[in-house]
Each structure stands twice: as structure tokens, then as C-alpha cells.
Amino acid sequence: MKSKKPGKQRKRIALATEKEILKMMKVRLSEKLREKYRTRSVSVRKGDSVKILRGDFAGIEGKIIETDRHNQKVTVEGVTKEKVSGEQMRVPVHVTNVEMTTMDTGDRWRSDKFKKKTETPKPSTPEEVSTPEEVK
């Protein structure tokens, strides 16, 4: 978000296109997955395993049952509240409050995308790059 004003932020989310909403539905990766796939965040999908970082259910880990793009929330298995009638209801969690622990790579497109990233050599750090000596 570019604006600091909450009203403008809410307006941007409310008027977002489908493409912008998909970009907002990205989840940060755990340290292990960051090293493996060399990326910081990935679009969340049904079947991925996530760990809840904030809120009443912090620390709970489970698979994603469903995603709600309109509200930018995911439903995680094992995250429920009890109604007054005694019935269990699922509680959706905002995507910014979760971290992906294992990625479902059953989708061919998704697995090919990350296979390319892992096959390319890791970029070298500035210390490792040596400058060529000047020719006199």
C-alpha cells in the first residue's frame, strides 16, 4: 500500500481487480521453503499447510480447506469455535497472519515454476564476485 491513510487503503482493497486481489492473497514462506524455492512469498492454495502466527489460534498448524479471495481469508483445518448450540464452526484467518510450512506441488504449473527457480544457480554475493585486474 502506498497510502498511510486507512480510508484510502480500505478503498483500494474494495475496488481491487481480480488480478490485484490475487497478488494480495500471497503468504510468506517459512525459512526452509525460502531457501529451497528462493522466493519470499507464494499465492496460497487449497491443500497447502500453514502455521498461524497471530490471533487467538496462534501456533496452530494445518492444511488449508478453502480460500476466500473476496475477504482475503483462508480456512485452516483444526481452527474452529463452538457455537452456543454446541455446533463447531470454522474460523477464517486473514492471509497476512499465516506462514506456509509445506507447499502442495501437485499442480503441474506450480511445480514447473519452482523447479526452474531451484535449477538456476544461486546468485553470488558481492564478496564472492571478484573484480578483474586492470591490464597495463
N, C-alpha and C positions, 0 to 999 in steps of 0.2 A: 504494500500500500504506500502510496506517495504522500497522502494527506495525513496529518495528525488528528484532524477533526473527526470525532466518532460519527457524526451525521453523514459526512461525505464517504466514510468507509462503509457504513451500512448501505448507503445509496449505491455504491459501486458493486457491492455483493448482490443487492436486489436486482440491479439492471444488467448483471453479467450475462454474457452469451454462454452457450453450451461449451465452447472451447475454453473460455476463461474459467468456467466452473471446474472443468476437468483439470486445469492447472492448479486450482486451489485444493483439489482432492488428493494432493501428494502427501505422503507420510515420510518422515525421516527414517533412515535406516539405522540399525544397530551398528556398533563399531566393527563387528565381524563381517557383516554384509557390506559395509562401506569399503573395507579393504578388498573383499572378494570381487565386488562389482564395480568398484571405482566410481561411485556416484553417491550423492548425499541424500537424495530423496527419490521416491518412486510413486507412481499412481497406485492407489490402493485398490485391491480387487477382492472379490469373494474367494475364500479359500486361503488367503494369506494369514499367517499367525502374527499377532501383535501383542505388545505389552502396554498396558495403560499406565501413563506416567503421572497424571494429575486427577484430582477429584475424589469422590467417595470410593471409587473402585481402584485406586492407585495400587500398582503391584500385580494386578491380575493379568494373566496371560491366557490367550485363547484364540481360536480361529474366527475369522470374520464370517458372519452368517449372511449379512446383507449390507448394502451401501445405499445411502440416501443422498443423492447429489444435490437436490434442492436445498437441504438443510446442512450439507457438508458433514454428515454424521455416518458412523458405522455402528453396526450391531455386532457385539462380540459374544460368543457363547460363554456361558457362565456368569454373565453380568445381568442379574435380574433383581427386581424388587418385588416385595409381596404386597398385593392389594389388600384392602380392608376385608374383602370377601375371602381372602386366603389364596387367591389365584396368583401365580407367578407371572410377571410381565417383564419383557426385555427392556433394557435401558440403553438408548443410543448414546454414543460417545463422540464428541467432536474430533475430527481428524488431527487437529493440532495437539491433542492430548494423548496420542498414541505413538509408539515406536515399533517398526516392523522388525520381528525377530527371525522369521523364516518366510521366504518368498515362494509362492506357488508358481513353478515354471512349467506347468502342464500345457500352457498356451504356446504354440509354436512361434508366433510372432514375438512374444515376450522373451522366450528363451534365446532366440536368434539375436535379439537386440543386445542382450547382456553377454552372449557368447563372443560377439565382436569386441566388446569392451575389455573382456578378460584376456583375449588373444593378443591384442596390441600391446607392445612393450610399455611398461610404466614410464611416464615422463621423468627425466632425470632432474635432480635438484640443482640449484645454482652452484653449489660447492663442487659437484661432480663434473660439471662442464668446465673443461679447460680451454683457455684462450690460446689460439695458435700463435706461435712465436713469430715475431716480425722477421722478415727476410731482408738481409742487408745487401 
